[in-house]
Amino acid sequence: MSIEIEETVLKNACMEMIETIFFCLPNAFKGTIYRVGKMPDLVVERITSGVIDEDRKSISWGLPSQSVYNYPGRSWIYYRDEPGRPLEAMGWCVERQKSWTAEDPLNDARSVRLQVERGIEDFQHMEPVLVRKSDLSLDMYSSSDFPKNYTGETIWQDENYVTVAVIKIHFRPYTIKMGSNETRVIKKLSRTLGTELLSYQLRQNSMKAMQDMSRDRLNACNILADSLRNAIAKSGFIISLVKQEVGFLREQWETMLLHERNEKSMKESIVNRLDEILAGLEGGDDNIRKALKDAHRKFLILSLPPVQGKRWIEMQIQARWSDFLAGYNGHSEGEKELIHQAIEELKRSLEFGMEPEIIADYKHIPEDLKTEWVGLLYKEIDGYNAAALDSFINVLSDSSLNIPSKDKSRKTLVQLKALAETMSQLERNTNFLLHHVLNGNGAKKEIESLGNI
């Protein structure tokens, strides 16, 4: 299974995503989004491409006249890694579910043009768009349904995600690097695109279920049990998607404050300091060392509210440092104190965007709007709250708020709110009908009434 939505809806979503990336990243000038098709063929097809002009006011849309990824697309066996043919960044992104950054086109190991034509590619970044298997009901598939690499090994079978699309962004020379702010922005926007495509998919599935139910009302009970219950079971993920979108907005806010103050990210400098301390401690448990490095990197990708973020630091970073030092005898008390200080600073960094003296210095937003905005961004989200979502949507509609992707985020939150309300209504209808139909109380009458819901 893959993301299967109407072509026009898919194309519009991809165009809006490319436009958002151009707005957020002034050094980007061209964007393309590819769809990854059904397993096991994984046909990659170019959906749309856009090029922004020098004044960054107009975008030209269309597809290159000649490309192996134009319709009908290119099957997995032709772009996967194989001996004797050029390596492709597309194969890396689809199979490994990791990004590929061409920061040095002259030495890009996955530049087909460099390997075959001896030409030079653009400076570019490719990012896979991932969706959970469980959200697409892929966790029920057998190993024979999953694609295989050249050596016959099944890919994705042990992963939690599948690759449903790939974003490719071209940058002006020497303005893109691995792990840069640009790559992190694209990664977060790829998650937003995955959320949007999945919401379209769920809505389409729900509409199809309702249409099937109208065509065959006497079998409505089975349709409800098999189709609607399956969709409703996914409603729990809505709150996590809301948290993800709010985290993205929170990171943009903090980036704007840093730019205004001409400062670098406190989080990055503290994590780099911890990495340097860890590198200086030779020996110790290699597994804990690797887990610490991974936790440091993951913290920079996450954007958590203060309370939740402090809990995460204590469990994922502080506890691992304690375990590492407990089994390591070569550290001094001074080094131990430096580690403790850095971890405490890391916790305080979570409150950077809500520090009164810092936000007071930012004069580009009216004070009342700024107070409401900061309060929403740093409020802990414990469950679905329609009123809080409405507040976010209203603030993002204010023209005085100069957040780069506010229109895209507002649209995402509106869709998530509508999806939550739809799921809630479906659940109420389903429970009502199942109670009456399964107990034989006026089955036909209740089933026929569904057509008016």
FIKOLDREN-580436 format. One line per 3 residues: number of its first residue (from 1); for each residue x, y, z of C-alpha. Coordinates in nm, 2 decimals, padded with zeros to 4 digits, always signed. Layout:
BEGIN
NUM	X,Y,Z; ...
***
This chain:
BEGIN
1	+00.00,+00.00,+00.00; +00.11,+00.36,-00.06; -00.04,+00.71,-00.04
4	-00.32,+00.70,-00.30; -00.51,+01.03,-00.34; -00.65,+01.23,-00.63
7	-00.38,+01.35,-00.87; -00.49,+01.72,-00.85; -00.49,+01.71,-00.47
10	-00.15,+01.55,-00.46; +00.00,+01.80,-00.71; -00.14,+02.10,-00.52
13	+00.00,+01.97,-00.19; +00.34,+01.92,-00.35; +00.33,+02.27,-00.50
16	+00.24,+02.43,-00.17; +00.52,+02.24,+00.00; +00.78,+02.36,-00.26
19	+00.65,+02.72,-00.22; +00.68,+02.69,+00.16; +01.04,+02.57,+00.13
22	+01.13,+02.86,-00.10; +00.98,+03.10,+00.15; +01.17,+02.95,+00.44
25	+01.50,+02.91,+00.26; +01.61,+03.21,+00.05; +01.91,+03.01,-00.09
28	+01.69,+02.75,-00.25; +01.59,+02.80,-00.61; +01.44,+02.48,-00.74
31	+01.23,+02.21,-00.59; +01.09,+01.87,-00.71; +00.87,+01.62,-00.53
34	+00.85,+01.25,-00.63; +00.59,+01.00,-00.54; +00.70,+00.65,-00.43
37	+00.44,+00.39,-00.55; +00.31,+00.06,-00.42; +00.53,-00.22,-00.29
40	+00.71,-00.42,-00.41; +00.77,-00.22,-00.74; +00.82,+00.12,-00.56
43	+00.78,+00.31,-00.88; +00.92,+00.67,-00.83; +00.73,+00.93,-01.04
46	+00.80,+01.30,-01.05; +00.49,+01.49,-00.95; +00.59,+01.85,-01.00
49	+00.89,+02.08,-01.02; +00.91,+02.45,-00.95; +01.18,+02.72,-01.01
52	+01.17,+03.05,-00.84; +01.29,+03.36,-01.02; +01.58,+03.59,-00.91
55	+01.34,+03.83,-00.74; +01.18,+03.54,-00.55; +00.83,+03.67,-00.65
58	+00.73,+03.41,-00.92; +00.75,+03.04,-00.95; +00.76,+02.85,-01.28
61	+00.59,+02.51,-01.26; +00.63,+02.21,-01.48; +00.83,+01.89,-01.55
64	+01.15,+01.85,-01.76; +01.07,+01.73,-02.11; +01.30,+01.44,-02.06
67	+01.35,+01.25,-01.73; +01.35,+00.89,-01.63; +01.13,+00.98,-01.34
70	+00.85,+01.14,-01.55; +00.53,+00.94,-01.60; +00.51,+00.64,-01.59
73	+00.81,+00.66,-01.35; +01.10,+00.43,-01.27; +01.07,+00.10,-01.09
76	+01.28,+00.01,-00.78; +01.50,-00.25,-00.96; +01.63,+00.03,-01.19
79	+01.74,+00.28,-00.93; +01.84,+00.06,-00.63; +02.21,+00.01,-00.55
82	+02.37,-00.26,-00.78; +02.73,-00.34,-00.87; +02.84,-00.22,-01.21
85	+02.60,+00.08,-01.24; +02.60,+00.44,-01.10; +02.48,+00.49,-00.74
88	+02.17,+00.71,-00.71; +02.07,+00.94,-00.43; +01.71,+00.83,-00.49
91	+01.80,+00.47,-00.41; +01.97,+00.58,-00.08; +01.67,+00.79,+00.03
94	+01.40,+00.53,-00.06; +01.59,+00.23,+00.09; +01.77,+00.38,+00.39
97	+01.50,+00.63,+00.47; +01.77,+00.89,+00.52; +01.85,+01.22,+00.35
100	+02.13,+01.28,+00.10; +02.31,+01.62,+00.08; +02.53,+01.71,-00.22
103	+02.74,+01.98,-00.06; +03.03,+01.91,-00.29; +02.90,+01.81,-00.63
106	+03.25,+01.75,-00.77; +03.29,+01.46,-00.53; +02.93,+01.34,-00.49
109	+02.94,+00.96,-00.47; +02.58,+00.94,-00.58; +02.58,+01.19,-00.87
112	+02.47,+01.00,-01.18; +02.57,+01.29,-01.40; +02.92,+01.29,-01.25
115	+02.96,+00.91,-01.29; +02.81,+00.87,-01.64; +02.84,+01.20,-01.82
118	+03.13,+01.35,-01.62; +02.91,+01.66,-01.57; +02.84,+01.83,-01.24
121	+02.51,+01.83,-01.05; +02.37,+02.12,-00.85; +02.42,+02.17,-00.48
124	+02.11,+01.98,-00.36; +01.94,+01.80,-00.07; +01.71,+01.51,-00.10
127	+01.47,+01.42,+00.19; +01.25,+01.11,+00.21; +00.89,+01.16,+00.33
130	+00.80,+00.89,+00.58; +00.47,+00.75,+00.70; +00.42,+00.50,+00.98
133	+00.33,+00.15,+00.85; +00.06,+00.12,+01.11; -00.12,+00.43,+00.96
136	-00.12,+00.26,+00.62; -00.21,-00.09,+00.76; +00.13,-00.22,+00.64
139	+00.21,-00.41,+00.96; -00.01,-00.70,+00.84; +00.20,-00.76,+00.52
142	+00.42,-01.06,+00.48; +00.79,-01.04,+00.39; +00.71,-01.14,+00.03
145	+00.52,-00.81,-00.02; +00.82,-00.59,+00.07; +01.08,-00.50,-00.19
148	+01.43,-00.65,-00.19; +01.77,-00.51,-00.25; +02.02,-00.65,-00.50
151	+02.15,-00.91,-00.25; +01.79,-01.04,-00.19; +01.75,-00.88,+00.15
154	+01.40,-00.75,+00.23; +01.40,-00.37,+00.30; +01.17,-00.19,+00.55
157	+01.04,-00.51,+00.71; +01.19,-00.43,+01.05; +01.13,-00.05,+01.02
160	+00.84,+00.15,+01.16; +00.80,+00.36,+00.85; +00.77,+00.34,+00.47
163	+00.89,+00.60,+00.22; +00.60,+00.75,+00.03; +00.77,+01.04,-00.14
166	+01.10,+01.22,-00.18; +01.17,+01.60,-00.17; +01.46,+01.73,-00.38
169	+01.57,+02.09,-00.33; +01.85,+02.27,-00.53; +02.05,+02.54,-00.36
172	+02.28,+02.82,-00.48; +02.65,+02.71,-00.48; +02.82,+02.65,-00.15
175	+02.51,+02.74,+00.06; +02.41,+02.39,+00.17; +02.59,+02.15,+00.41
178	+02.50,+01.82,+00.58; +02.33,+01.88,+00.91; +02.28,+02.25,+00.84
181	+01.97,+02.45,+00.94; +01.84,+02.42,+00.58; +01.84,+02.04,+00.60
184	+01.67,+02.04,+00.94; +01.39,+02.27,+00.80; +01.34,+02.04,+00.50
187	+01.32,+01.74,+00.73; +01.06,+01.90,+00.95; +00.86,+02.01,+00.64
190	+00.88,+01.66,+00.50; +00.70,+01.54,+00.82; +00.44,+01.81,+00.76
193	+00.39,+01.68,+00.40; +00.36,+01.32,+00.52; +00.10,+01.44,+00.77
196	-00.09,+01.63,+00.50; -00.09,+01.34,+00.26; -00.20,+01.09,+00.53
199	-00.48,+01.32,+00.63; -00.60,+01.33,+00.27; -00.57,+00.95,+00.25
202	-00.77,+00.90,+00.57; -01.04,+01.15,+00.46; -01.06,+00.97,+00.12
205	-01.08,+00.63,+00.30; -01.36,+00.77,+00.52; -01.55,+00.91,+00.22
208	-01.52,+00.58,+00.04; -01.64,+00.39,+00.34; -01.94,+00.62,+00.36
211	-02.02,+00.57,-00.01; -01.99,+00.20,+00.02; -02.22,+00.21,+00.32
214	-02.48,+00.40,+00.12; -02.47,+00.16,-00.17; -02.51,-00.14,+00.05
217	-02.70,-00.03,+00.36; -02.80,-00.38,+00.47; -02.43,-00.46,+00.51
220	-02.35,-00.14,+00.70; -02.26,-00.32,+01.02; -01.98,-00.51,+00.85
223	-01.86,-00.20,+00.67; -01.86,+00.00,+00.99; -01.67,-00.27,+01.18
226	-01.41,-00.33,+00.91; -01.36,+00.01,+00.76; -01.47,+00.29,+01.00
229	-01.33,+00.12,+01.32; -01.00,+00.09,+01.14; -01.00,+00.46,+01.06
232	-01.11,+00.56,+01.41; -00.83,+00.35,+01.56; -00.59,+00.60,+01.40
235	-00.74,+00.90,+01.58; -00.48,+00.87,+01.86; -00.21,+00.99,+01.63
238	-00.37,+01.33,+01.57; -00.24,+01.47,+01.90; +00.11,+01.36,+01.82
241	+00.09,+01.54,+01.48; -00.04,+01.86,+01.66; +00.26,+01.84,+01.89
244	+00.49,+01.80,+01.60; +00.35,+02.10,+01.42; +00.37,+02.32,+01.73
247	+00.73,+02.20,+01.79; +00.81,+02.32,+01.43; +00.66,+02.66,+01.50
250	+00.84,+02.68,+01.83; +01.17,+02.61,+01.66; +01.10,+02.88,+01.40
253	+01.02,+03.13,+01.67; +01.35,+03.06,+01.85; +01.54,+03.08,+01.52
256	+01.39,+03.43,+01.47; +01.49,+03.54,+01.82; +01.85,+03.41,+01.76
259	+01.87,+03.60,+01.43; +01.74,+03.92,+01.59; +02.01,+03.89,+01.87
262	+02.28,+03.78,+01.63; +02.34,+03.47,+01.84; +02.40,+03.11,+01.77
265	+02.18,+02.83,+01.90; +02.25,+02.76,+02.27; +02.13,+02.40,+02.22
268	+02.39,+02.33,+01.95; +02.68,+02.48,+02.15; +02.59,+02.28,+02.46
271	+02.55,+01.96,+02.27; +02.89,+02.02,+02.09; +03.04,+02.08,+02.44
274	+02.91,+01.74,+02.56; +03.03,+01.57,+02.25; +03.38,+01.71,+02.30
277	+03.38,+01.60,+02.67; +03.27,+01.25,+02.56; +03.54,+01.24,+02.29
280	+03.80,+01.32,+02.55; +03.70,+01.03,+02.77; +03.88,+00.74,+02.62
283	+03.74,+00.39,+02.69; +03.42,+00.32,+02.87; +03.12,+00.13,+02.74
286	+03.10,+00.16,+02.36; +02.73,+00.09,+02.35; +02.65,+00.37,+02.60
289	+02.89,+00.60,+02.42; +02.70,+00.55,+02.09; +02.36,+00.59,+02.26
292	+02.48,+00.92,+02.41; +02.60,+01.05,+02.07; +02.26,+00.95,+01.92
295	+02.07,+01.11,+02.20; +02.27,+01.44,+02.16; +02.19,+01.45,+01.79
298	+01.83,+01.36,+01.84; +01.78,+01.64,+02.09; +01.88,+01.89,+01.82
301	+01.61,+01.76,+01.59; +01.33,+01.76,+01.85; +01.16,+02.07,+01.96
304	+00.99,+02.00,+02.30; +00.81,+02.22,+02.55; +01.00,+02.28,+02.87
307	+00.84,+02.03,+03.10; +00.84,+01.74,+02.85; +01.18,+01.84,+02.72
310	+01.34,+01.83,+03.07; +01.19,+01.48,+03.13; +01.34,+01.37,+02.79
313	+01.68,+01.51,+02.88; +01.68,+01.33,+03.22; +01.58,+01.00,+03.07
316	+01.77,+01.00,+02.74; +02.08,+01.21,+02.82; +02.13,+01.25,+03.19
319	+02.06,+00.89,+03.28; +02.30,+00.76,+03.01; +02.57,+00.99,+03.12
322	+02.53,+00.86,+03.48; +02.55,+00.50,+03.34; +02.86,+00.59,+03.14
325	+03.05,+00.75,+03.42; +02.95,+00.47,+03.67; +03.14,+00.23,+03.45
328	+03.43,+00.46,+03.37; +03.71,+00.53,+03.62; +03.92,+00.78,+03.42
331	+03.71,+01.09,+03.47; +03.79,+01.37,+03.72; +03.55,+01.55,+03.95
334	+03.60,+01.86,+03.74; +03.49,+01.68,+03.43; +03.19,+01.54,+03.61
337	+03.09,+01.89,+03.72; +03.13,+02.02,+03.36; +02.89,+01.75,+03.24
340	+02.64,+01.83,+03.51; +02.66,+02.20,+03.43; +02.61,+02.14,+03.06
343	+02.31,+01.92,+03.11; +02.15,+02.18,+03.34; +02.22,+02.45,+03.07
346	+02.06,+02.22,+02.82; +01.74,+02.21,+03.03; +01.74,+02.59,+03.06
349	+01.78,+02.62,+02.69; +01.43,+02.48,+02.65; +01.29,+02.81,+02.80
352	+01.49,+03.03,+02.57; +01.20,+03.14,+02.36; +00.99,+03.24,+02.66
355	+01.25,+03.43,+02.86; +01.09,+03.77,+02.94; +01.40,+03.98,+02.87
358	+01.46,+03.80,+02.54; +01.11,+03.83,+02.40; +01.08,+04.19,+02.53
361	+01.37,+04.28,+02.29; +01.18,+04.14,+01.99; +00.98,+04.44,+01.86
364	+00.84,+04.30,+01.53; +00.52,+04.17,+01.68; +00.26,+04.36,+01.89
367	+00.30,+04.29,+02.26; -00.05,+04.14,+02.32; -00.01,+03.91,+02.02
370	+00.34,+03.82,+02.13; +00.22,+03.73,+02.48; -00.05,+03.51,+02.34
373	+00.18,+03.35,+02.09; +00.45,+03.26,+02.34; +00.19,+03.12,+02.58
376	+00.05,+02.89,+02.32; +00.40,+02.77,+02.20; +00.53,+02.68,+02.54
379	+00.21,+02.53,+02.69; +00.23,+02.16,+02.76; +00.00,+01.96,+02.53
382	-00.15,+01.67,+02.73; -00.44,+01.57,+02.50; -00.66,+01.70,+02.22
385	-00.79,+02.05,+02.30; -01.01,+02.20,+02.04; -01.00,+02.55,+02.21
388	-00.62,+02.56,+02.21; -00.62,+02.46,+01.84; -00.87,+02.74,+01.76
391	-00.64,+02.98,+01.94; -00.34,+02.87,+01.74; -00.53,+02.90,+01.41
394	-00.65,+03.25,+01.50; -00.30,+03.37,+01.60; -00.15,+03.22,+01.28
397	-00.42,+03.42,+01.08; -00.29,+03.75,+01.22; -00.10,+03.94,+00.95
400	+00.12,+04.09,+01.23; +00.28,+03.75,+01.30; +00.59,+03.72,+01.07
403	+00.65,+03.34,+01.10; +00.79,+03.21,+00.77; +00.56,+02.90,+00.73
406	+00.26,+03.03,+00.93; +00.02,+02.98,+00.63; +00.13,+02.62,+00.59
409	+00.11,+02.55,+00.96; -00.23,+02.71,+00.99; -00.36,+02.49,+00.71
412	-00.21,+02.18,+00.87; -00.37,+02.26,+01.21; -00.71,+02.33,+01.04
415	-00.69,+01.99,+00.87; -00.60,+01.81,+01.19; -00.88,+01.98,+01.38
418	-01.13,+01.89,+01.10; -00.99,+01.53,+01.10; -01.03,+01.50,+01.48
421	-01.39,+01.63,+01.46; -01.47,+01.38,+01.18; -01.32,+01.09,+01.37
424	-01.52,+01.19,+01.68; -01.84,+01.21,+01.48; -01.77,+00.87,+01.31
427	-01.70,+00.71,+01.65; -02.03,+00.84,+01.79; -02.22,+00.72,+01.49
430	-02.04,+00.38,+01.49; -02.11,+00.31,+01.85; -02.47,+00.41,+01.82
433	-02.53,+00.19,+01.51; -02.33,-00.11,+01.64; -02.52,-00.11,+01.96
436	-02.86,-00.12,+01.78; -02.77,-00.33,+01.48; -02.57,-00.60,+01.67
439	-02.85,-00.63,+01.92; -03.11,-00.66,+01.65; -03.31,-00.35,+01.76
442	-03.46,-00.21,+01.44; -03.16,-00.31,+01.23; -03.29,-00.21,+00.89
445	-03.44,+00.12,+01.01; -03.11,+00.22,+01.19; -02.90,+00.12,+00.89
448	-03.11,+00.32,+00.65; -03.09,+00.62,+00.88; -02.71,+00.62,+00.82
451	-02.76,+00.76,+00.48; -02.88,+01.09,+00.64; -02.58,+01.12,+00.88
***
